[in-house]
Amino acid sequence: MAIQIKWTESAKDDVREIRAYLQANQSPEYARKITQQIKNEVVSLLAHPSKGTHPAELEELELGNFRQLLAGQNRIIFQQKDNVFYIHLVCHTSRDLRSLLLRRLLT
């Protein structure tokens, strides 16, 4: 069975918010570059499905089935179930990952 990538609506919103922020505070070109970096990193899972590390903050909460990729200064939090990668969250590395993900999972 082929590997698939599925983005949650909230993760899609995260990328749109990052892009809008960068367009307003940097430049449209920079926003496109960072957005493409994020998408490229996610697509790299198709060729390298074991890629990614377990975020320490989530292992402490016994959520070790989540992994992360880094795209510049952005974290991409995902989960693999069988041959499907679910992209749950995209955020700047300075954000509090634990509270963001818990809030996302509880809503």
Backbone atoms as SQL, in Angstrom:
CREATE TABLE atoms (id INTEGER PRIMARY KEY, chain TEXT, resi INTEGER, resn TEXT, atom TEXT, x REAL, y REAL, z REAL);
INSERT INTO atoms VALUES
  (1, 'A', 1, 'MET', 'N', 0.845, -1.187, 0.000),
  (2, 'A', 1, 'MET', 'CA', 0.000, 0.000, 0.000),
  (3, 'A', 1, 'MET', 'C', 0.888, 1.247, 0.000),
  (4, 'A', 2, 'ALA', 'N', 0.527, 2.213, -0.782),
  (5, 'A', 2, 'ALA', 'CA', 1.320, 3.437, -0.916),
  (6, 'A', 2, 'ALA', 'C', 1.192, 4.314, 0.328),
  (7, 'A', 3, 'ILE', 'N', 2.262, 5.015, 0.613),
  (8, 'A', 3, 'ILE', 'CA', 2.270, 5.951, 1.736),
  (9, 'A', 3, 'ILE', 'C', 1.452, 7.184, 1.352),
  (10, 'A', 4, 'GLN', 'N', 0.658, 7.663, 2.303),
  (11, 'A', 4, 'GLN', 'CA', -0.161, 8.855, 2.079),
  (12, 'A', 4, 'GLN', 'C', 0.150, 9.897, 3.142),
  (13, 'A', 5, 'ILE', 'N', -0.084, 11.140, 2.798),
  (14, 'A', 5, 'ILE', 'CA', 0.043, 12.247, 3.745),
  (15, 'A', 5, 'ILE', 'C', -1.306, 12.939, 3.822),
  (16, 'A', 6, 'LYS', 'N', -1.793, 13.103, 5.043),
  (17, 'A', 6, 'LYS', 'CA', -3.068, 13.798, 5.251),
  (18, 'A', 6, 'LYS', 'C', -2.844, 14.923, 6.256),
  (19, 'A', 7, 'TRP', 'N', -3.225, 16.106, 5.858),
  (20, 'A', 7, 'TRP', 'CA', -3.119, 17.285, 6.714),
  (21, 'A', 7, 'TRP', 'C', -4.437, 17.480, 7.451),
  (22, 'A', 8, 'THR', 'N', -4.379, 17.717, 8.751),
  (23, 'A', 8, 'THR', 'CA', -5.587, 18.115, 9.464),
  (24, 'A', 8, 'THR', 'C', -5.916, 19.543, 9.051),
  (25, 'A', 9, 'GLU', 'N', -7.176, 19.913, 9.195),
  (26, 'A', 9, 'GLU', 'CA', -7.570, 21.289, 8.861),
  (27, 'A', 9, 'GLU', 'C', -6.801, 22.291, 9.715),
  (28, 'A', 10, 'SER', 'N', -6.578, 21.942, 10.976),
  (29, 'A', 10, 'SER', 'CA', -5.860, 22.872, 11.853),
  (30, 'A', 10, 'SER', 'C', -4.405, 23.035, 11.422),
  (31, 'A', 11, 'ALA', 'N', -3.783, 21.983, 10.910),
  (32, 'A', 11, 'ALA', 'CA', -2.407, 22.105, 10.418),
  (33, 'A', 11, 'ALA', 'C', -2.367, 22.963, 9.150),
  (34, 'A', 12, 'LYS', 'N', -3.370, 22.812, 8.289),
  (35, 'A', 12, 'LYS', 'CA', -3.456, 23.675, 7.103),
  (36, 'A', 12, 'LYS', 'C', -3.608, 25.133, 7.530),
  (37, 'A', 13, 'ASP', 'N', -4.439, 25.349, 8.560),
  (38, 'A', 13, 'ASP', 'CA', -4.608, 26.708, 9.089),
  (39, 'A', 13, 'ASP', 'C', -3.292, 27.253, 9.632),
  (40, 'A', 14, 'ASP', 'N', -2.522, 26.392, 10.295),
  (41, 'A', 14, 'ASP', 'CA', -1.223, 26.817, 10.832),
  (42, 'A', 14, 'ASP', 'C', -0.334, 27.369, 9.723),
  (43, 'A', 15, 'VAL', 'N', -0.262, 26.645, 8.615),
  (44, 'A', 15, 'VAL', 'CA', 0.590, 27.067, 7.498),
  (45, 'A', 15, 'VAL', 'C', 0.074, 28.375, 6.903),
  (46, 'A', 16, 'ARG', 'N', -1.236, 28.498, 6.772),
  (47, 'A', 16, 'ARG', 'CA', -1.809, 29.753, 6.257),
  (48, 'A', 16, 'ARG', 'C', -1.488, 30.925, 7.191),
  (49, 'A', 17, 'GLU', 'N', -1.566, 30.687, 8.501),
  (50, 'A', 17, 'GLU', 'CA', -1.263, 31.747, 9.470),
  (51, 'A', 17, 'GLU', 'C', 0.212, 32.134, 9.428),
  (52, 'A', 18, 'ILE', 'N', 1.089, 31.150, 9.304),
  (53, 'A', 18, 'ILE', 'CA', 2.522, 31.431, 9.197),
  (54, 'A', 18, 'ILE', 'C', 2.781, 32.265, 7.949),
  (55, 'A', 19, 'ARG', 'N', 2.169, 31.849, 6.845),
  (56, 'A', 19, 'ARG', 'CA', 2.370, 32.582, 5.587),
  (57, 'A', 19, 'ARG', 'C', 1.866, 34.022, 5.701),
  (58, 'A', 20, 'ALA', 'N', 0.683, 34.212, 6.274),
  (59, 'A', 20, 'ALA', 'CA', 0.119, 35.563, 6.424),
  (60, 'A', 20, 'ALA', 'C', 1.004, 36.422, 7.326),
  (61, 'A', 21, 'TYR', 'N', 1.493, 35.842, 8.405),
  (62, 'A', 21, 'TYR', 'CA', 2.363, 36.581, 9.317),
  (63, 'A', 21, 'TYR', 'C', 3.642, 37.019, 8.597),
  (64, 'A', 22, 'LEU', 'N', 4.247, 36.090, 7.865),
  (65, 'A', 22, 'LEU', 'CA', 5.494, 36.411, 7.169),
  (66, 'A', 22, 'LEU', 'C', 5.269, 37.418, 6.042),
  (67, 'A', 23, 'GLN', 'N', 4.144, 37.327, 5.352),
  (68, 'A', 23, 'GLN', 'CA', 3.838, 38.309, 4.308),
  (69, 'A', 23, 'GLN', 'C', 3.729, 39.703, 4.906),
  (70, 'A', 24, 'ALA', 'N', 3.103, 39.796, 6.068),
  (71, 'A', 24, 'ALA', 'CA', 2.893, 41.097, 6.705),
  (72, 'A', 24, 'ALA', 'C', 4.155, 41.643, 7.358),
  (73, 'A', 25, 'ASN', 'N', 5.004, 40.750, 7.879),
  (74, 'A', 25, 'ASN', 'CA', 6.154, 41.195, 8.666),
  (75, 'A', 25, 'ASN', 'C', 7.506, 41.019, 7.984),
  (76, 'A', 26, 'GLN', 'N', 7.548, 40.272, 6.895),
  (77, 'A', 26, 'GLN', 'CA', 8.794, 40.079, 6.143),
  (78, 'A', 26, 'GLN', 'C', 8.553, 40.521, 4.700),
  (79, 'A', 27, 'SER', 'N', 8.202, 39.535, 3.870),
  (80, 'A', 27, 'SER', 'CA', 7.884, 39.835, 2.470),
  (81, 'A', 27, 'SER', 'C', 7.114, 38.661, 1.874),
  (82, 'A', 28, 'PRO', 'N', 6.365, 38.910, 0.809),
  (83, 'A', 28, 'PRO', 'CA', 5.654, 37.807, 0.153),
  (84, 'A', 28, 'PRO', 'C', 6.608, 36.714, -0.344),
  (85, 'A', 29, 'GLU', 'N', 7.777, 37.110, -0.841),
  (86, 'A', 29, 'GLU', 'CA', 8.749, 36.134, -1.333),
  (87, 'A', 29, 'GLU', 'C', 9.236, 35.237, -0.202),
  (88, 'A', 30, 'TYR', 'N', 9.546, 35.842, 0.941),
  (89, 'A', 30, 'TYR', 'CA', 10.021, 35.071, 2.092),
  (90, 'A', 30, 'TYR', 'C', 8.913, 34.143, 2.590),
  (91, 'A', 31, 'ALA', 'N', 7.687, 34.629, 2.606),
  (92, 'A', 31, 'ALA', 'CA', 6.551, 33.804, 3.031),
  (93, 'A', 31, 'ALA', 'C', 6.405, 32.582, 2.126),
  (94, 'A', 32, 'ARG', 'N', 6.533, 32.775, 0.818),
  (95, 'A', 32, 'ARG', 'CA', 6.456, 31.651, -0.125),
  (96, 'A', 32, 'ARG', 'C', 7.595, 30.668, 0.111),
  (97, 'A', 33, 'LYS', 'N', 8.788, 31.190, 0.344),
  (98, 'A', 33, 'LYS', 'CA', 9.960, 30.337, 0.571),
  (99, 'A', 33, 'LYS', 'C', 9.758, 29.451, 1.800),
  (100, 'A', 34, 'ILE', 'N', 9.316, 30.035, 2.902),
  (101, 'A', 34, 'ILE', 'CA', 9.131, 29.276, 4.138),
  (102, 'A', 34, 'ILE', 'C', 7.990, 28.274, 3.991),
  (103, 'A', 35, 'THR', 'N', 6.904, 28.693, 3.363),
  (104, 'A', 35, 'THR', 'CA', 5.778, 27.787, 3.134),
  (105, 'A', 35, 'THR', 'C', 6.218, 26.598, 2.292),
  (106, 'A', 36, 'GLN', 'N', 7.008, 26.846, 1.268),
  (107, 'A', 36, 'GLN', 'CA', 7.497, 25.759, 0.418),
  (108, 'A', 36, 'GLN', 'C', 8.446, 24.845, 1.189),
  (109, 'A', 37, 'GLN', 'N', 9.275, 25.418, 2.063),
  (110, 'A', 37, 'GLN', 'CA', 10.162, 24.611, 2.917),
  (111, 'A', 37, 'GLN', 'C', 9.351, 23.632, 3.754),
  (112, 'A', 38, 'ILE', 'N', 8.288, 24.122, 4.348),
  (113, 'A', 38, 'ILE', 'CA', 7.426, 23.281, 5.186),
  (114, 'A', 38, 'ILE', 'C', 6.830, 22.149, 4.347),
  (115, 'A', 39, 'LYS', 'N', 6.277, 22.485, 3.192),
  (116, 'A', 39, 'LYS', 'CA', 5.658, 21.470, 2.335),
  (117, 'A', 39, 'LYS', 'C', 6.680, 20.451, 1.839),
  (118, 'A', 40, 'ASN', 'N', 7.868, 20.916, 1.474),
  (119, 'A', 40, 'ASN', 'CA', 8.916, 20.006, 1.006),
  (120, 'A', 40, 'ASN', 'C', 9.333, 19.030, 2.097),
  (121, 'A', 41, 'GLU', 'N', 9.429, 19.526, 3.315),
  (122, 'A', 41, 'GLU', 'CA', 9.829, 18.665, 4.428),
  (123, 'A', 41, 'GLU', 'C', 8.783, 17.577, 4.655),
  (124, 'A', 42, 'VAL', 'N', 7.520, 17.937, 4.568),
  (125, 'A', 42, 'VAL', 'CA', 6.452, 16.945, 4.737),
  (126, 'A', 42, 'VAL', 'C', 6.498, 15.912, 3.606),
  (127, 'A', 43, 'VAL', 'N', 6.647, 16.367, 2.387),
  (128, 'A', 43, 'VAL', 'CA', 6.694, 15.454, 1.238),
  (129, 'A', 43, 'VAL', 'C', 7.895, 14.510, 1.331),
  (130, 'A', 44, 'SER', 'N', 8.958, 14.923, 1.993),
  (131, 'A', 44, 'SER', 'CA', 10.140, 14.067, 2.130),
  (132, 'A', 44, 'SER', 'C', 9.828, 12.783, 2.899),
  (133, 'A', 45, 'LEU', 'N', 8.721, 12.762, 3.639),
  (134, 'A', 45, 'LEU', 'CA', 8.315, 11.538, 4.341),
  (135, 'A', 45, 'LEU', 'C', 7.989, 10.411, 3.364),
  (136, 'A', 46, 'LEU', 'N', 7.564, 10.750, 2.166),
  (137, 'A', 46, 'LEU', 'CA', 7.246, 9.727, 1.171),
  (138, 'A', 46, 'LEU', 'C', 8.481, 8.909, 0.812),
  (139, 'A', 47, 'ALA', 'N', 9.624, 9.558, 0.720),
  (140, 'A', 47, 'ALA', 'CA', 10.870, 8.871, 0.384),
  (141, 'A', 47, 'ALA', 'C', 11.585, 8.333, 1.619),
  (142, 'A', 48, 'HIS', 'N', 11.346, 8.970, 2.763),
  (143, 'A', 48, 'HIS', 'CA', 12.042, 8.597, 4.005),
  (144, 'A', 48, 'HIS', 'C', 11.031, 8.482, 5.148),
  (145, 'A', 49, 'PRO', 'N', 10.226, 7.421, 5.164),
  (146, 'A', 49, 'PRO', 'CA', 9.140, 7.326, 6.143),
  (147, 'A', 49, 'PRO', 'C', 9.583, 7.208, 7.599),
  (148, 'A', 50, 'SER', 'N', 10.829, 6.873, 7.840),
  (149, 'A', 50, 'SER', 'CA', 11.292, 6.777, 9.236),
  (150, 'A', 50, 'SER', 'C', 11.892, 8.091, 9.724),
  (151, 'A', 51, 'LYS', 'N', 11.823, 9.108, 8.899),
  (152, 'A', 51, 'LYS', 'CA', 12.385, 10.415, 9.213),
  (153, 'A', 51, 'LYS', 'C', 11.642, 11.058, 10.382),
  (154, 'A', 52, 'GLY', 'N', 12.353, 11.882, 11.131),
  (155, 'A', 52, 'GLY', 'CA', 11.732, 12.626, 12.221),
  (156, 'A', 52, 'GLY', 'C', 12.190, 12.131, 13.580),
  (157, 'A', 53, 'THR', 'N', 12.054, 12.999, 14.555),
  (158, 'A', 53, 'THR', 'CA', 12.438, 12.670, 15.926),
  (159, 'A', 53, 'THR', 'C', 11.215, 12.778, 16.830),
  (160, 'A', 54, 'HIS', 'N', 11.328, 12.162, 17.990),
  (161, 'A', 54, 'HIS', 'CA', 10.256, 12.243, 18.988),
  (162, 'A', 54, 'HIS', 'C', 10.504, 13.469, 19.856),
  (163, 'A', 55, 'PRO', 'N', 9.592, 14.429, 19.855),
  (164, 'A', 55, 'PRO', 'CA', 9.784, 15.625, 20.680),
  (165, 'A', 55, 'PRO', 'C', 9.809, 15.260, 22.165),
  (166, 'A', 56, 'ALA', 'N', 10.845, 15.706, 22.859),
  (167, 'A', 56, 'ALA', 'CA', 11.005, 15.388, 24.280),
  (168, 'A', 56, 'ALA', 'C', 9.798, 15.834, 25.095),
  (169, 'A', 57, 'GLU', 'N', 9.244, 16.999, 24.749),
  (170, 'A', 57, 'GLU', 'CA', 8.092, 17.520, 25.495),
  (171, 'A', 57, 'GLU', 'C', 6.903, 16.565, 25.447),
  (172, 'A', 58, 'LEU', 'N', 6.769, 15.851, 24.350),
  (173, 'A', 58, 'LEU', 'CA', 5.632, 14.950, 24.197),
  (174, 'A', 58, 'LEU', 'C', 5.920, 13.573, 24.767),
  (175, 'A', 59, 'GLU', 'N', 7.177, 13.162, 24.772),
  (176, 'A', 59, 'GLU', 'CA', 7.534, 11.898, 25.407),
  (177, 'A', 59, 'GLU', 'C', 7.275, 11.966, 26.901),
  (178, 'A', 60, 'GLU', 'N', 7.510, 13.141, 27.503),
  (179, 'A', 60, 'GLU', 'CA', 7.237, 13.324, 28.932),
  (180, 'A', 60, 'GLU', 'C', 5.763, 13.106, 29.235),
  (181, 'A', 61, 'LEU', 'N', 4.911, 13.394, 28.283),
  (182, 'A', 61, 'LEU', 'CA', 3.464, 13.205, 28.440),
  (183, 'A', 61, 'LEU', 'C', 3.016, 11.830, 27.943),
  (184, 'A', 62, 'GLU', 'N', 3.995, 10.983, 27.658),
  (185, 'A', 62, 'GLU', 'CA', 3.751, 9.642, 27.127),
  (186, 'A', 62, 'GLU', 'C', 2.995, 9.683, 25.802),
  (187, 'A', 63, 'LEU', 'N', 3.335, 10.677, 25.002),
  (188, 'A', 63, 'LEU', 'CA', 2.794, 10.792, 23.647),
  (189, 'A', 63, 'LEU', 'C', 3.918, 10.510, 22.652),
  (190, 'A', 64, 'GLY', 'N', 4.610, 9.404, 22.864),
  (191, 'A', 64, 'GLY', 'CA', 5.775, 9.063, 22.061),
  (192, 'A', 64, 'GLY', 'C', 5.471, 8.661, 20.635),
  (193, 'A', 65, 'ASN', 'N', 4.186, 8.528, 20.297),
  (194, 'A', 65, 'ASN', 'CA', 3.862, 8.146, 18.923),
  (195, 'A', 65, 'ASN', 'C', 3.854, 9.348, 17.976),
  (196, 'A', 66, 'PHE', 'N', 4.118, 10.534, 18.505),
  (197, 'A', 66, 'PHE', 'CA', 4.230, 11.732, 17.672),
  (198, 'A', 66, 'PHE', 'C', 5.691, 11.958, 17.322),
  (199, 'A', 67, 'ARG', 'N', 5.913, 12.430, 16.099),
  (200, 'A', 67, 'ARG', 'CA', 7.273, 12.779, 15.679),
  (201, 'A', 67, 'ARG', 'C', 7.248, 14.193, 15.138),
  (202, 'A', 68, 'GLN', 'N', 8.442, 14.724, 14.936),
  (203, 'A', 68, 'GLN', 'CA', 8.547, 16.077, 14.405),
  (204, 'A', 68, 'GLN', 'C', 9.586, 16.142, 13.305),
  (205, 'A', 69, 'LEU', 'N', 9.345, 17.065, 12.411),
  (206, 'A', 69, 'LEU', 'CA', 10.311, 17.463, 11.398),
  (207, 'A', 69, 'LEU', 'C', 10.576, 18.938, 11.627),
  (208, 'A', 70, 'LEU', 'N', 11.740, 19.383, 11.229),
  (209, 'A', 70, 'LEU', 'CA', 12.059, 20.804, 11.307),
  (210, 'A', 70, 'LEU', 'C', 12.211, 21.350, 9.899),
  (211, 'A', 71, 'ALA', 'N', 11.562, 22.477, 9.673),
  (212, 'A', 71, 'ALA', 'CA', 11.683, 23.198, 8.405),
  (213, 'A', 71, 'ALA', 'C', 12.062, 24.618, 8.781),
  (214, 'A', 72, 'GLY', 'N', 13.349, 24.904, 8.740),
  (215, 'A', 72, 'GLY', 'CA', 13.820, 26.201, 9.216),
  (216, 'A', 72, 'GLY', 'C', 13.543, 26.309, 10.698),
  (217, 'A', 73, 'GLN', 'N', 12.806, 27.335, 11.092),
  (218, 'A', 73, 'GLN', 'CA', 12.470, 27.529, 12.501),
  (219, 'A', 73, 'GLN', 'C', 11.047, 27.074, 12.813),
  (220, 'A', 74, 'ASN', 'N', 10.538, 26.167, 12.011),
  (221, 'A', 74, 'ASN', 'CA', 9.181, 25.658, 12.217),
  (222, 'A', 74, 'ASN', 'C', 9.202, 24.165, 12.490),
  (223, 'A', 75, 'ARG', 'N', 8.385, 23.771, 13.448),
  (224, 'A', 75, 'ARG', 'CA', 8.214, 22.361, 13.781),
  (225, 'A', 75, 'ARG', 'C', 6.966, 21.854, 13.074),
  (226, 'A', 76, 'ILE', 'N', 7.074, 20.645, 12.576),
  (227, 'A', 76, 'ILE', 'CA', 5.944, 19.970, 11.953),
  (228, 'A', 76, 'ILE', 'C', 5.693, 18.722, 12.793),
  (229, 'A', 77, 'ILE', 'N', 4.566, 18.679, 13.463),
  (230, 'A', 77, 'ILE', 'CA', 4.249, 17.556, 14.338),
  (231, 'A', 77, 'ILE', 'C', 3.313, 16.616, 13.590),
  (232, 'A', 78, 'PHE', 'N', 3.707, 15.334, 13.551),
  (233, 'A', 78, 'PHE', 'CA', 2.919, 14.367, 12.798),
  (234, 'A', 78, 'PHE', 'C', 2.870, 13.034, 13.520),
  (235, 'A', 79, 'GLN', 'N', 1.990, 12.207, 13.030),
  (236, 'A', 79, 'GLN', 'CA', 1.768, 10.888, 13.597),
  (237, 'A', 79, 'GLN', 'C', 1.614, 9.928, 12.428),
  (238, 'A', 80, 'GLN', 'N', 2.190, 8.749, 12.564),
  (239, 'A', 80, 'GLN', 'CA', 2.042, 7.744, 11.513),
  (240, 'A', 80, 'GLN', 'C', 1.128, 6.634, 12.011),
  (241, 'A', 81, 'LYS', 'N', 0.130, 6.333, 11.211),
  (242, 'A', 81, 'LYS', 'CA', -0.757, 5.196, 11.472),
  (243, 'A', 81, 'LYS', 'C', -0.772, 4.359, 10.208),
  (244, 'A', 82, 'ASP', 'N', -0.193, 3.188, 10.309),
  (245, 'A', 82, 'ASP', 'CA', -0.019, 2.311, 9.156),
  (246, 'A', 82, 'ASP', 'C', 0.754, 3.073, 8.073),
  (247, 'A', 83, 'ASN', 'N', 0.184, 3.213, 6.896),
  (248, 'A', 83, 'ASN', 'CA', 0.879, 3.893, 5.797),
  (249, 'A', 83, 'ASN', 'C', 0.420, 5.329, 5.605),
  (250, 'A', 84, 'VAL', 'N', -0.189, 5.908, 6.624),
  (251, 'A', 84, 'VAL', 'CA', -0.682, 7.280, 6.522),
  (252, 'A', 84, 'VAL', 'C', 0.025, 8.154, 7.548),
  (253, 'A', 85, 'PHE', 'N', 0.545, 9.278, 7.077),
  (254, 'A', 85, 'PHE', 'CA', 1.130, 10.290, 7.952),
  (255, 'A', 85, 'PHE', 'C', 0.097, 11.392, 8.138),
  (256, 'A', 86, 'TYR', 'N', -0.261, 11.652, 9.382),
  (257, 'A', 86, 'TYR', 'CA', -1.208, 12.721, 9.709),
  (258, 'A', 86, 'TYR', 'C', -0.427, 13.916, 10.232),
  (259, 'A', 87, 'ILE', 'N', -0.523, 15.034, 9.542),
  (260, 'A', 87, 'ILE', 'CA', 0.143, 16.266, 9.961),
  (261, 'A', 87, 'ILE', 'C', -0.829, 16.991, 10.886),
  (262, 'A', 88, 'HIS', 'N', -0.418, 17.141, 12.151),
  (263, 'A', 88, 'HIS', 'CA', -1.313, 17.703, 13.165),
  (264, 'A', 88, 'HIS', 'C', -1.073, 19.176, 13.460),
  (265, 'A', 89, 'LEU', 'N', 0.182, 19.609, 13.394),
  (266, 'A', 89, 'LEU', 'CA', 0.486, 20.949, 13.879),
  (267, 'A', 89, 'LEU', 'C', 1.754, 21.462, 13.214),
  (268, 'A', 90, 'VAL', 'N', 1.768, 22.736, 12.890),
  (269, 'A', 90, 'VAL', 'CA', 2.971, 23.406, 12.388),
  (270, 'A', 90, 'VAL', 'C', 3.106, 24.680, 13.202),
  (271, 'A', 91, 'CYS', 'N', 4.264, 24.858, 13.835),
  (272, 'A', 91, 'CYS', 'CA', 4.451, 26.040, 14.677),
  (273, 'A', 91, 'CYS', 'C', 5.920, 26.443, 14.712),
  (274, 'A', 92, 'HIS', 'N', 6.158, 27.672, 15.085),
  (275, 'A', 92, 'HIS', 'CA', 7.516, 28.179, 15.255),
  (276, 'A', 92, 'HIS', 'C', 8.157, 27.450, 16.432),
  (277, 'A', 93, 'THR', 'N', 9.445, 27.216, 16.352),
  (278, 'A', 93, 'THR', 'CA', 10.143, 26.470, 17.404),
  (279, 'A', 93, 'THR', 'C', 10.123, 27.173, 18.754),
  (280, 'A', 94, 'SER', 'N', 9.846, 28.463, 18.783),
  (281, 'A', 94, 'SER', 'CA', 9.806, 29.187, 20.055),
  (282, 'A', 94, 'SER', 'C', 8.482, 28.994, 20.803),
  (283, 'A', 95, 'ARG', 'N', 7.486, 28.440, 20.146),
  (284, 'A', 95, 'ARG', 'CA', 6.165, 28.247, 20.777),
  (285, 'A', 95, 'ARG', 'C', 6.200, 27.063, 21.741),
  (286, 'A', 96, 'ASP', 'N', 5.309, 27.074, 22.714),
  (287, 'A', 96, 'ASP', 'CA', 5.199, 25.998, 23.701),
  (288, 'A', 96, 'ASP', 'C', 4.441, 24.833, 23.069),
  (289, 'A', 97, 'LEU', 'N', 5.197, 23.869, 22.613),
  (290, 'A', 97, 'LEU', 'CA', 4.638, 22.750, 21.861),
  (291, 'A', 97, 'LEU', 'C', 3.637, 21.950, 22.685),
  (292, 'A', 98, 'ARG', 'N', 3.962, 21.684, 23.918),
  (293, 'A', 98, 'ARG', 'CA', 3.105, 20.853, 24.759),
  (294, 'A', 98, 'ARG', 'C', 1.696, 21.450, 24.869),
  (295, 'A', 99, 'SER', 'N', 1.612, 22.714, 25.214),
  (296, 'A', 99, 'SER', 'CA', 0.284, 23.318, 25.381),
  (297, 'A', 99, 'SER', 'C', -0.443, 23.448, 24.041),
  (298, 'A', 100, 'LEU', 'N', 0.283, 23.747, 22.978),
  (299, 'A', 100, 'LEU', 'CA', -0.354, 23.842, 21.656),
  (300, 'A', 100, 'LEU', 'C', -0.975, 22.515, 21.231),
  (301, 'A', 101, 'LEU', 'N', -0.206, 21.445, 21.373),
  (302, 'A', 101, 'LEU', 'CA', -0.700, 20.151, 20.914),
  (303, 'A', 101, 'LEU', 'C', -1.811, 19.631, 21.816),
  (304, 'A', 102, 'LEU', 'N', -1.665, 19.790, 23.113),
  (305, 'A', 102, 'LEU', 'CA', -2.725, 19.334, 24.013),
  (306, 'A', 102, 'LEU', 'C', -4.026, 20.081, 23.751),
  (307, 'A', 103, 'ARG', 'N', -3.924, 21.387, 23.561),
  (308, 'A', 103, 'ARG', 'CA', -5.117, 22.184, 23.254),
  (309, 'A', 103, 'ARG', 'C', -5.742, 21.705, 21.944),
  (310, 'A', 104, 'ARG', 'N', -4.898, 21.413, 20.976),
  (311, 'A', 104, 'ARG', 'CA', -5.379, 20.964, 19.666),
  (312, 'A', 104, 'ARG', 'C', -6.057, 19.604, 19.773),
  (313, 'A', 105, 'LEU', 'N', -5.485, 18.709, 20.565),
  (314, 'A', 105, 'LEU', 'CA', -6.036, 17.365, 20.675),
  (315, 'A', 105, 'LEU', 'C', -7.306, 17.316, 21.518),
  (316, 'A', 106, 'LEU', 'N', -7.462, 18.287, 22.407),
  (317, 'A', 106, 'LEU', 'CA', -8.623, 18.287, 23.290),
  (318, 'A', 106, 'LEU', 'C', -9.807, 19.057, 22.723),
  (319, 'A', 107, 'THR', 'N', -9.613, 19.731, 21.582),
  (320, 'A', 107, 'THR', 'CA', -10.726, 20.496, 21.010),
  (321, 'A', 107, 'THR', 'C', -11.276, 19.816, 19.779);
